[in-house]
Amino acid sequence: MARSKNISFAVLLFMGITLIASPILAMENEDESTEAEYIDNENLAASPESSTEILPGFLKNCANTISKSTGDKVFNYIFGDEKSLDYDTCSEVTGSGKECHDALVKYVAEGAVFKANYNFYLKRGDDLYNICLAVFVD
C-alpha cells in the first residue's frame, strides 16, 4: 500500500513538473547565451488575474529566478505532502517576488490535475510565501 502511494505521488510530481516545464522550455529564447537575466520593474509584466493571461516571457522569467531543486521543494510543499521549508528555498521564493510566485502557482493550479482544488492550492501558495517572509527572511 505504501509503495502504491509512493508511485502515485511520483507520477503526480512528474506530471506537475511536466506541466510547469513543458511550455516554459518550449518558448523560444531570443538570446540563447543568457539563461536567466536580471529582472527589474522595467521588464516585468503586470501581474495578470489568470495564468492563461500570463505573457510567456513573464512566466519564463519567473521560472528562471528559481533553481530546479527549489522549484521541486515548492511544488512538493504546495501540491504534495511536504511539510518543511528551509532558508535557501525561502530565499529563492521571496527573491523571485510575490508576483512571480503567485503566477507560477496559478499556472500549475489551473492544470487539469489540480484544478478541482484550485483555491486550496492558491491558499497553500500564499501560506508558503508568508511563512518564508515571516520565519526565514525577516
Secondary structure as the mmCIF struct_conf table of DSSP 4:
data_model
#
loop_
_struct_conf.conf_type_id
_struct_conf.id
_struct_conf.beg_label_comp_id
_struct_conf.beg_label_asym_id
_struct_conf.beg_label_seq_id
_struct_conf.end_label_comp_id
_struct_conf.end_label_asym_id
_struct_conf.end_label_seq_id
HELX_RH_AL_P HELX_RH_AL_P1 ALA A 2 ALA A 26
BEND BEND1 MET A 27 MET A 27
HELX_LH_PP_P HELX_LH_PP_P1 GLU A 28 ASN A 29
BEND BEND2 GLU A 30 GLU A 30
TURN_TY1_P TURN_TY1_P1 GLU A 32 SER A 33
BEND BEND3 GLU A 35 ALA A 36
TURN_TY1_P TURN_TY1_P2 ASN A 41 GLU A 42
BEND BEND4 ASN A 43 ASN A 43
HELX_LH_PP_P HELX_LH_PP_P2 LEU A 44 PRO A 48
BEND BEND5 GLU A 49 SER A 50
HELX_RH_3T_P HELX_RH_3T_P1 SER A 51 GLU A 53
HELX_RH_AL_P HELX_RH_AL_P2 PRO A 56 ASN A 64
TURN_TY1_P TURN_TY1_P3 THR A 65 THR A 65
BEND BEND6 ILE A 66 ILE A 66
HELX_RH_AL_P HELX_RH_AL_P3 LYS A 68 PHE A 79
BEND BEND7 GLY A 80 GLY A 80
HELX_RH_AL_P HELX_RH_AL_P4 TYR A 87 SER A 96
HELX_RH_AL_P HELX_RH_AL_P5 LYS A 98 ALA A 109
TURN_TY1_P TURN_TY1_P4 GLU A 110 GLU A 110
BEND BEND8 GLY A 111 GLY A 111
TURN_TY1_P TURN_TY1_P5 ALA A 112 PHE A 114
HELX_RH_3T_P HELX_RH_3T_P2 LYS A 115 ASN A 117
HELX_RH_AL_P HELX_RH_AL_P6 TYR A 118 ILE A 131
HELX_RH_PI_P HELX_RH_PI_P1 CYS A 132 VAL A 137
#
